[in-house]
Amino acid sequence: MSFELCSWTLDLNKQPLRSLKQILQENLSLSSKLFLRGLLAAPRLARKSKPVTDTGSRKRDWPRIIVFDERVPSPDRDAGSLRMFLILKTLAEWCQVVFVPFNRPQSADYESALWKEGIETADAVDYRKLLKNKNVKAAIVSRPSMGAALIHRIRRVNPRVSIIFDMVDTHFLRYQREYEISGEAAVLAEAERYRKLERKLAQQSDLVWSASSEDKGVMEREVPGKRIEVVPTIHELRDHGEAFTARADLLFIGNLAHRPNEDAVLFFMNEVYPQIRELLPNVRLDIIGDNPSRAITAYDSDDVRVRGYVPDVEPYLEKRRVFVAPLRFGAGIKGKVGEAMAHGIPVVTTSIGAEGFGLTHRLDVMIADDPQSFAKAVAELYSQRELWETIARKARQRIEKHFTPEVIAKTINNSLRDLM
């Protein structure tokens, strides 16, 4: 399926709804479908929006930045949302930030959390009006789906606006790595499609944000000479939690609708956990995350507790002894790994899971890429107090030095100010 956009535009006041629904069933690109669905949903969702004000605000003379994303961030459910939420908070310190989601959750709580931080929200149907405001200096477009739907439209409405393409992760790299595991032709086709799309969107933008230095290197080869900055996941330091002797058991956290996470859990349960039980007969595992598949919930037992979505994961991060992130494919930077390190719980992960953090095996992380090595790494970290305390301390120091909001804010703000 092509991501090329249709050349015609819609007047929502004249186009019958039935015709629009029919259009969505035809062979439009995925991005066009997403764009139209967002516009169709906007009148219904407008009641939940906090209006964008032109006057009467202390920020009315500040530069305005419009941020487009697929959905309102839900920071307690996935690392990408937490990253976006903290980016918005950072920008709100010196800009008038308007966040434009194409989808909203059933609850308005997540949107209300943005308002409390001084971040305004608006509906996709009003994107032209928003972009024509004289104070708009930049538009951040997050994810390839949003970029394909919007970047050329932003250029057409207001050519003076600087465009930042926030990749979140390099999708074609993620699919390429998945293909290397699965061997599925459809996955390889997705990788090639995203390679063309992400290259095109990067070329059309003034600045690209990548989530890791590895992703940046990949994109620099795809678009030589393009300015690319690394904006990783952002982590606030947390309490250290319990000491080694007061902790027990293993922990995995991740949105299980995300294919790399589902694959990681199934790989772990099928090939790693049985070996761990031979080495640590009494160790148990908590699996936390939205949307566990039937294949994952089938493992639910007294020893493997598949908990689904948990509103507050702090008690688990404070009391479990080892965090496991057995990712076999993916891209970008893994927020679950950063959150564990920020909480002082040592991590066993793969080379892919460790990307973006600059970690060193046995210093601030344990890295293993095959089932036997992974099981041994978990058992060693779980059993050796001195090693556990060293990795917990060094990993937390790495977060403090490189990944806190204060540190990442400098990259975000400096990259945007150069454009504005």
C-alpha positions in Angstrom: 0.0 0.0 0.0 1.4 3.4 -1.0 1.8 6.3 1.4 1.4 8.8 -1.4 -1.4 11.3 -0.6 -4.3 12.0 -2.8 -4.1 15.4 -4.6 -7.6 16.6 -3.8 -8.7 18.4 -0.7 -12.0 18.3 1.2 -14.5 20.9 2.2 -16.0 19.3 5.3 -19.0 21.6 5.2 -19.9 20.4 1.7 -18.8 16.7 1.6 -21.6 14.3 2.7 -20.5 12.1 5.6 -21.6 8.9 3.7 -19.3 9.8 0.9 -16.4 10.3 3.2 -16.9 6.9 4.8 -17.0 5.4 1.3 -13.8 7.2 0.5 -12.1 5.6 3.6 -12.9 2.2 2.2 -11.2 2.8 -1.1 -7.5 2.4 -1.9 -6.3 5.5 -0.3 -2.9 5.6 1.4 -2.8 4.8 5.1 -1.8 8.3 6.0 -4.7 9.8 4.0 -7.1 7.4 5.8 -5.7 8.6 9.1 -5.9 12.2 8.2 -9.6 11.9 7.1 -10.5 9.9 10.2 -9.0 12.6 12.3 -11.0 15.3 10.5 -14.2 13.3 10.8 -13.7 12.7 14.5 -12.8 16.3 15.3 -16.3 17.8 15.6 -17.2 15.1 18.1 -14.0 15.6 20.0 -14.0 19.4 20.1 -16.1 19.5 23.2 -13.1 18.1 25.1 -10.6 20.6 23.8 -9.2 23.5 25.7 -9.6 26.4 23.3 -6.5 28.0 21.9 -6.6 31.7 22.9 -5.0 34.5 20.9 -5.2 37.1 23.6 -5.5 37.4 27.4 -2.7 34.9 28.1 0.7 35.7 29.6 2.1 33.7 26.8 0.4 35.5 24.0 3.6 37.1 22.7 5.7 34.0 23.1 6.6 32.0 20.0 4.0 29.4 19.3 4.8 25.8 18.4 2.2 23.4 17.1 2.8 19.7 17.9 1.0 17.0 15.9 0.8 13.4 17.1 -1.5 10.4 16.7 -3.0 10.5 20.2 -3.0 12.3 23.5 0.0 11.1 25.5 -0.8 8.6 28.2 2.5 8.6 30.2 1.5 5.7 32.5 0.9 3.4 29.6 3.9 3.6 27.2 7.3 5.1 27.1 6.6 7.1 23.9 3.8 8.9 25.6 6.0 9.7 28.6 8.7 11.1 26.2 6.1 13.3 24.4 4.6 14.5 27.7 8.0 15.6 28.9 8.9 17.2 25.6 5.7 19.3 25.8 6.5 20.3 29.3 9.9 21.4 28.3 8.6 23.5 25.4 5.9 25.1 27.6 8.6 26.8 29.7 9.3 29.3 26.9 6.8 28.7 24.1 3.0 28.7 23.7 2.5 25.0 22.9 -0.6 23.8 21.1 -0.9 20.0 21.0 -3.0 18.6 18.2 -3.9 14.9 18.5 -5.7 12.8 15.9 -7.2 10.5 18.5 -8.2 10.9 22.1 -8.7 8.3 24.8 -12.1 7.8 26.4 -11.0 9.6 29.5 -10.3 13.3 29.4 -7.8 12.9 32.3 -4.7 12.7 30.0 -5.7 15.8 28.2 -6.4 17.6 31.5 -2.9 16.7 32.5 -1.6 18.7 29.5 -3.7 21.7 30.4 -2.3 21.7 34.0 1.1 22.1 32.5 0.0 25.1 30.4 -0.2 23.1 27.2 -3.2 24.0 25.1 -5.0 21.4 22.8 -6.8 21.8 19.6 -8.6 19.7 17.0 -7.1 18.5 13.7 -9.9 20.1 11.7 -8.5 23.5 12.7 -4.9 22.9 11.6 -5.1 25.6 8.9 -6.3 28.2 11.3 -3.6 27.2 13.8 -0.8 27.4 11.3 -1.8 30.8 10.1 -1.4 32.5 13.5 1.4 35.1 13.2 3.3 33.8 16.2 3.6 30.2 14.9 7.3 29.6 14.4 7.5 25.8 14.2 5.5 22.6 13.8 6.6 19.3 15.3 5.2 16.3 13.5 5.6 13.1 15.4 5.7 9.7 13.7 5.8 8.8 10.0 2.0 8.5 9.8 1.6 12.1 10.9 4.4 13.2 8.7 2.9 11.7 5.6 -0.4 13.2 6.3 0.7 16.7 7.3 4.2 17.9 6.3 3.2 18.8 2.7 0.0 20.4 4.0 1.9 22.5 6.6 4.3 23.7 3.8 1.3 24.7 1.7 -0.6 26.6 4.5 2.4 28.4 6.0 5.8 28.1 4.2 7.5 30.2 6.9 7.0 27.6 9.6 10.0 25.4 10.4 9.1 21.7 10.4 10.6 19.2 12.8 10.0 15.5 12.0 10.1 13.6 15.2 10.7 10.0 14.2 10.1 8.4 17.7 12.0 5.4 16.4 13.3 4.5 12.9 10.4 2.4 11.7 12.1 0.8 8.8 15.0 -0.3 11.0 12.5 -1.9 13.4 10.8 -3.8 10.6 14.1 -4.8 9.1 15.2 -6.3 12.4 11.8 -8.1 12.8 12.2 -9.6 9.3 15.6 -11.0 10.3 13.8 -12.8 13.2 10.6 -13.8 11.4 11.6 -14.2 7.8 8.2 -12.9 6.8 8.0 -11.3 3.3 5.3 -8.9 4.5 7.5 -7.6 7.2 10.3 -7.0 4.8 7.9 -5.1 2.5 6.9 -2.9 5.4 10.6 -2.2 6.1 11.1 -1.1 2.5 8.0 1.0 2.5 9.0 2.8 5.7 12.5 3.3 4.4 11.2 5.3 1.4 8.7 7.2 3.5 11.0 8.1 6.3 13.7 9.2 3.9 11.2 11.4 2.1 9.8 13.0 5.3 13.3 13.7 6.5 14.2 15.4 3.3 11.0 17.5 3.5 11.7 18.7 7.0 14.0 21.3 8.4 15.2 19.2 11.4 14.9 15.5 12.3 14.7 14.2 15.8 15.9 10.7 16.3 15.5 8.8 19.6 19.0 7.3 19.7 22.5 7.8 18.4 22.1 4.5 16.5 19.0 5.7 14.8 20.7 8.9 14.0 23.6 7.1 12.3 21.2 5.1 10.2 19.3 8.2 9.1 22.5 10.1 8.3 23.3 7.4 5.8 19.8 7.7 4.3 19.7 11.6 4.1 23.4 12.8 4.0 23.7 16.4 5.1 20.3 16.6 6.9 20.4 18.1 10.4 19.5 15.3 12.9 19.4 15.7 16.7 19.0 12.9 19.2 16.0 13.4 21.5 15.8 10.2 23.6 13.3 9.1 26.2 13.4 11.4 29.2 13.6 10.0 32.8 13.1 11.7 36.1 15.2 10.2 38.9 13.2 8.3 41.4 13.8 7.0 44.9 16.2 4.1 45.0 13.6 1.7 46.3 14.4 -1.3 48.5 17.9 -2.6 49.1 19.1 -5.8 47.5 18.1 -8.1 50.4 14.6 -6.6 50.6 13.9 -7.2 46.9 12.7 -10.3 45.1 11.6 -11.6 41.8 11.8 -10.4 38.2 9.9 -7.7 36.3 9.0 -6.8 32.8 7.1 -3.7 31.8 6.0 -2.7 28.3 3.0 -2.0 26.1 2.2 -5.5 24.9 0.4 -4.3 21.8 3.8 -3.2 20.5 5.2 -6.2 18.6 8.8 -6.0 19.9 7.4 -6.2 23.4 5.1 -9.1 22.7 7.9 -11.0 20.9 10.2 -10.3 23.9 7.9 -11.8 26.4 7.1 -14.9 24.3 10.8 -15.4 23.6 11.6 -15.0 27.3 8.9 -17.4 28.4 9.6 -20.0 25.8 13.4 -20.0 25.8 14.8 -18.1 28.8 12.6 -18.5 31.8 12.7 -22.3 32.0 16.5 -22.0 32.2 16.2 -19.4 34.9 14.0 -21.6 36.9 16.7 -24.3 36.9 19.2 -21.8 38.3 16.7 -19.9 40.6 13.9 -22.4 41.4 11.9 -20.0 43.5 12.1 -16.8 41.4 8.8 -15.4 40.1 8.0 -12.9 37.3 5.6 -10.0 36.9 4.6 -9.0 33.4 3.0 -5.6 33.3 1.6 -3.8 30.2 -1.5 -3.0 28.2 -3.1 -5.5 25.8 -1.5 -8.8 26.6 -2.3 -11.3 23.9 -3.8 -14.7 24.6 -0.5 -16.3 24.0 0.9 -14.2 26.9 -2.0 -14.5 29.3 -1.8 -18.3 28.9 1.3 -18.1 31.0 -0.5 -16.5 34.0 0.1 -18.5 37.1 1.3 -18.2 40.7 4.9 -17.9 39.4 4.2 -15.8 36.3 1.8 -13.0 37.1 0.4 -11.4 33.9 -1.0 -8.2 35.4 -2.0 -6.3 32.3 -2.3 -2.5 32.7 -1.3 -1.3 36.2 -2.0 2.4 37.0 0.9 2.7 39.4 4.0 0.6 38.7 6.2 2.3 41.3 5.8 -0.5 44.0 7.0 -3.1 41.5 10.0 -1.0 40.4 10.8 -0.4 44.1 10.5 -4.1 45.2 11.6 -6.3 42.4 15.2 -7.3 42.2 15.9 -7.6 38.4 14.3 -6.0 35.4 14.4 -8.0 32.2 14.1 -6.5 28.7 14.8 -9.5 26.3 14.1 -7.5 23.1 15.1 -9.3 19.8 14.1 -6.4 17.5 13.2 -2.8 17.8 14.7 0.7 17.2 15.0 4.0 18.9 15.6 3.9 22.6 13.8 1.6 25.1 12.0 3.7 27.7 11.3 0.7 29.9 15.1 0.3 30.3 15.6 3.9 31.2 12.7 3.9 33.7 14.1 0.8 35.4 17.6 2.5 35.7 16.1 5.7 37.0 14.4 3.7 39.8 17.6 1.9 40.8 16.6 -1.6 39.6 19.4 -3.3 37.5 18.6 -4.4 34.0 19.4 -7.5 32.0 18.7 -6.8 28.3 19.9 -7.5 24.8 22.2 -5.5 22.6 19.1 -4.0 20.9 17.5 -3.3 24.3 20.6 -1.4 25.4 20.8 0.9 22.4 20.8 4.6 22.9 22.0 4.6 26.6 25.8 4.1 26.1 25.8 1.2 28.5 28.7 -1.1 29.3 28.2 -4.8 30.1 28.7 -5.6 33.8 29.3 -1.9 34.6 25.8 -0.4 34.4 23.8 -3.2 32.7 24.0 -6.9 31.9 23.8 -7.6 28.1 23.0 -11.1 26.6 21.7 -12.0 23.2 21.0 -15.8 23.4 18.7 -17.7 25.8 21.4 -19.4 27.8 23.5 -16.3 28.3 20.5 -14.3 29.2 19.4 -16.8 31.8 22.9 -16.9 33.3 23.1 -13.1 33.4 19.8 -12.9 35.3 20.9 -15.6 37.8 24.3 -13.9 38.3 22.8 -10.4 38.8 20.0 -11.8 41.0 22.4 -13.7 43.3 25.5 -11.4 43.6 24.8 -8.4 45.9 28.0 -6.5 45.0 27.4 -6.8 41.3 23.7 -5.8 41.8 24.6 -2.7 43.8 27.3 -1.6 41.3 25.1 -1.9 38.3 22.1 -0.2 40.1 24.3 2.7 41.2 26.1 3.2 37.9 23.0 2.9 35.8 21.2 5.5 37.9 24.2 7.8 37.5 24.1 7.5 33.7 20.4 8.5 33.7 21.2 11.5 36.0 24.1 12.6 33.7 22.4 12.1 30.3 18.7 11.5 30.4 16.9 13.8 32.9 14.5 16.5 31.8 17.0 19.2 32.6 19.7 17.6 30.3 17.4 16.7 27.4 15.8 20.1 27.6 19.0 21.7 26.3 19.0 19.6 23.2 15.3 20.3 22.5 15.4 24.0 23.2 18.7 24.7 21.4 17.7 22.8 18.3 14.4 24.7 18.0 15.9 28.1 18.8 18.4 27.7 16.0 15.4 27.3 13.6 13.3 30.1 15.0 
